[in-house]
Amino acid sequence: MKHIFKVFLLLLPLSGFCINPPTYVSFEAKGKSFCIASKDKLTPILVANDDSQSVIRAASDLQSDIERVTGHKPNVLNQLSKHDEVIIVGTLGKNQWIDALVAHKKINTQNLQGQWESYVIQTLENPFPNVKKALVIVGSDRRGAIYGIYDLSKQIGVSPWYFWADVPTPKHDNIYVLNGRYAEGSPKVKYRGIFINDEAPALSSWSREKFGGFNHKFYSHVFELLLRLKANYIWTAMWGSAFYADDVQNKQTADEYGIVIGTSHHEPLMRAHDEWRREKGGVWNYETNPAKLQAFWRDGMKRATNEKIVSIGMRGDGDEPMSRETATALLEKIVKDQREIISEVTGKPASETPQLWALYKEVQDYYDKGMTVPDDVTLLLCDDNWGNLRKLPKPDAKPRKGGYGIYYHFDYVGGPRNYKWLNTNPLPRIWEQMHLAWEHHVKDIWIVNVGDIKPMEYPISFFLDYAWNPEKIQASDIQQYSEQWAAKQFGNKYANEIAFLLNQYSKFNGRRKPELLDANTYNLKSGEWKTVVTAYNSLLQKAEGINNNLPQEYQDAYFQLVLHPIKACANLHEMYCYVALNKEAFENKWKETNTYAQKVKQLYDNDSLITKEYHQLNNGKWNHLMSQTHIGYTYWQQPEKQKMPAIKYLSDEAITDKKEIATQPVKRADIPNNAKGNVFYQDEQKGVSIEANHFTKAINTNGIQWQVLPDLGRTGSAITTFPVTAKEQIPEGNAPHTEYEFYTYSEGDCSIQAYFSPSLNFYGTENGLQYAISIDNEQPQIISLNKEDKTSDKGIWNKWAAENIIIKTSKHNLLGKGKHTLKYWMVTTGVVLQKLALDFGTTEQRYLGSEETLGANK
């Protein structure tokens, strides 16, 4: 009993990721720590032949990981013999030595027995008569054991991205595990994974060159990555590919790794869409061709004997909407027939096979109009393909046996424009939207479209870490998360600076996708283009400075994860800026016209050189991965080839001297010396511009608190209210609101432009999400953020998605000059405010809005 009591004292919690996680590995001996490796010792790994093949395979990865660190490979044993120390790896109930330790109460299985994907790592003295000490990694199931193995690998310094981003492993002669029991609960989200999609031309070309296609050699690397990231689920590549048909070893490989396979939202019953074309099944129409479709699906279920989640339902051919005339009743019949096929093939009730039905695009409309879904099926809710959740269950919704999931996007092909080239997904926005999902009890499936996997390494890591336990990472933790992630890839010395670079470039790219950029995006005359380009070039300068100081072995990984996206996007922004300068100079017949034109050409050519630099990394390991076209779009679909933006030249005869325009003093309001806190002033050109988090006062009442979302915004941070499931509020008196003091030299009519993250009407209410706004003592105006939302490729949503902002305008009247108070009121939850701008008719219109006119902070 004394030994067991000691185990409880040493209990330390772990998680897929948490801020300042406990460290149980040391690279020097401390006390009676367990020795994995030293200069004169290499501890063997013991696995049971009867354990899952996926656990045995992962144990061999641990063997390789120890060799990556020490240069020496330990033995893997399947028989226990006399050893001073041994690492025992296995699954509860599948490993005879672990089960013996449990029977003799040497391992405490509290919070392990019968749990989903849970594990314990524990050191033991004298576990067996012929063993002095053991390190036991035990899982509640096969993936629990695998996650325990890879958690140890991560702690000894092996990055999950060692293959996929060439992250080097720091070398050590010694590896020790501190005495104790390190326990991890089950993941909070049951199925967590990625969707490889839109994979041509980049990933498809790369996989053909390196592996011969999307075969088991390719997928073995993907599956290993997923497990190292503590994911368990994948929708496999589907552009012209078929996971089960292209390589018969694909299914076997999934089983060997322990990965759950799914097919995309429009590929029912484990059949790839391209298989229908190959089999010449005829018209993809259930009304006219049900027999062939049923046979097609039945064969898919017979073949998919591995662990899986079965997609049900149906969309039109090629992921298109079904015919406008399609009735809800037909979809319900399709699902009924599909479930009969599932039951027939498995010999069990359909409810015993995990299934999902994706409410993607128009399918959500059918559901909203009353389409019924069997209660055991997971309802996979979706974003708008641009990272904004379309639907969430209301807080008082009746629980469903199958629960809810989310299909999210880091990449997309479709309107208003494809975005496939680089990462454009700021972590704060991912956190805010997935926090909404978590708080609304969407916890059965989280899957994200990641395109080609690369270059989405950073947001993939965050998405899966957050999915493991959303309660462990708060909005205020994201900066620290970034610093820890950077330290894991590049060491501690530059971790803070690299985290800043990662977050800034994704913030800049999140303002507008690179594919949507053109010369008119930012305002040239106001200096906005210059400000944007200067900021990106400053970022590039910082990135290159760190690169010059990093050890050589880190530079390939650094180029892929940090330097390349900054270098490529800084170049792209500068190119479009010079297109704008060239156009302005040509219109004015200025002599700089031709110089600007040549600069555009130089920057356009440089884009190809940056791509070439990426493709030549590590002896061409990543050839093709940056081959996605991104310049020359004319509509939503990508251009076949890149095309330089149009530029103008002037003949010598046409040139006139450039005339300097005299600048006039800009009028601004005075702020009294006794003003305290955040106070804003009116500027003739900027109006009054306020970043949302710089409130003078925040009123928290009725159990509702204002929460700053750091760095969530195109120019600053944002605010919202918690909890995100709070009831609607009436904007009056002491109701939840923020206040902003400002001073003006104007009076009378003005307007307020309120800048919001493009959150959608996820409850589907008549008035959508709402807020209220007022100045001084006027009656608050209640305004709908998004009641006109149709999330289609037409109309206002097109603008919201492209600009990554919703701007709502209200009219007001100032009764005098001097001090005023703007009040921003909560009405409904889920509204994320980024900026407030007051316009008196003289404000310059800029894409990002005016720069902040913060005058005092005393």
Number of C-alpha atoms within 10 A of each C-alpha: 8 6 12 12 9 12 21 12 10 13 15 18 13 18 19 23 21 21 14 9 13 13 14 18 22 17 17 15 16 13 8 12 19 27 27 23 23 18 11 7 14 20 21 19 24 23 28 22 14 14 18 23 16 19 27 24 16 26 24 18 17 22 19 17 24 25 15 19 22 21 13 18 19 20 13 18 16 14 10 16 12 11 14 13 24 25 22 25 28 33 26 25 18 20 20 17 22 24 18 15 16 15 11 11 13 20 24 19 17 10 16 22 15 12 16 19 23 26 34 28 27 26 22 22 16 14 22 17 7 13 17 15 21 24 26 26 28 32 31 24 23 25 26 28 29 32 27 28 27 24 24 20 22 18 16 27 22 24 26 25 20 15 14 19 20 22 23 21 21 16 15 18 15 20 23 20 25 21 20 21 25 22 24 22 20 20 24 18 20 18 20 29 28 25 26 21 23 22 22 19 15 22 27 21 18 24 21 13 14 14 13 14 19 24 23 22 17 17 23 16 12 18 23 21 18 23 23 23 27 28 29 22 27 27 21 22 24 21 16 14 18 21 25 20 17 14 15 12 16 21 22 15 19 22 18 18 25 25 24 20 22 27 25 25 21 22 23 26 27 27 27 25 21 16 19 17 13 9 9 8 14 12 15 19 16 17 11 11 13 15 11 17 18 17 12 19 20 20 15 20 21 15 15 17 12 15 17 19 22 25 25 25 24 24 22 13 15 12 14 12 15 17 10 7 6 12 12 17 12 14 22 16 13 19 19 16 15 23 22 15 21 25 17 15 16 15 9 11 12 19 16 11 18 15 25 26 24 24 23 21 19 16 20 18 13 17 13 13 10 11 16 14 18 17 13 17 22 25 23 26 26 24 22 22 22 20 24 25 23 24 21 24 17 13 15 8 9 8 12 13 12 19 18 25 28 28 25 26 22 24 28 19 16 14 18 20 21 21 27 28 23 26 25 24 25 25 24 24 22 21 21 20 17 23 21 20 22 22 16 18 18 23 21 19 24 28 24 25 24 26 27 25 20 21 24 20 17 22 19 22 19 21 23 25 23 25 30 26 19 23 13 15 20 17 18 14 15 21 18 16 21 22 21 21 20 25 17 20 25 24 16 14 11 16 19 17 15 25 21 17 20 23 21 18 25 20 24 23 21 21 21 19 23 23 22 20 20 19 20 13 19 23 19 18 13 15 11 21 25 18 14 18 20 15 16 23 19 13 21 24 15 16 23 17 11 17 19 10 10 16 10 10 14 17 22 18 22 23 20 20 24 24 25 20 23 27 21 19 21 22 22 24 25 23 27 23 26 25 27 25 23 27 20 17 23 22 12 15 20 18 19 18 25 19 14 24 24 17 16 26 17 13 19 21 12 16 19 15 13 16 18 16 15 22 18 13 17 12 8 12 16 22 23 22 24 24 19 22 19 24 21 19 21 11 13 16 14 21 15 11 12 15 13 15 16 12 19 16 19 17 10 10 7 11 16 11 10 12 8 6 6 6 6 6 7 9 11 19 20 16 18 12 8 7 15 12 15 19 24 28 27 26 25 21 18 25 26 27 25 28 22 27 24 24 20 18 14 18 14 17 12 11 9 20 17 19 18 19 26 18 23 25 28 25 18 18 19 25 24 21 24 15 16 20 16 16 13 13 17 17 22 12 7 11 17 23 25 23 21 23 22 25 22 23 16 17 13 11 13 16 16 23 18 22 24 24 25 24 25 27 27 19 14 17 9 11 13 19 23 21 24 22 22 21 21 16 10 13 12 18 17 17 18 18 24 23 16 15 18 16 21 14 15 11 12 15 22 18 15 22 25 19 21 22 22 22 18 15 14 16 13 17 13 16 13 12 13 18 19 20 17 21 23 25 24 25 24 20 21 24 23 24 28 27 28 24 23 24 23 20 12 11 18 15 15 18 15 18 20 25 16 21 20 17 18 16 12 10
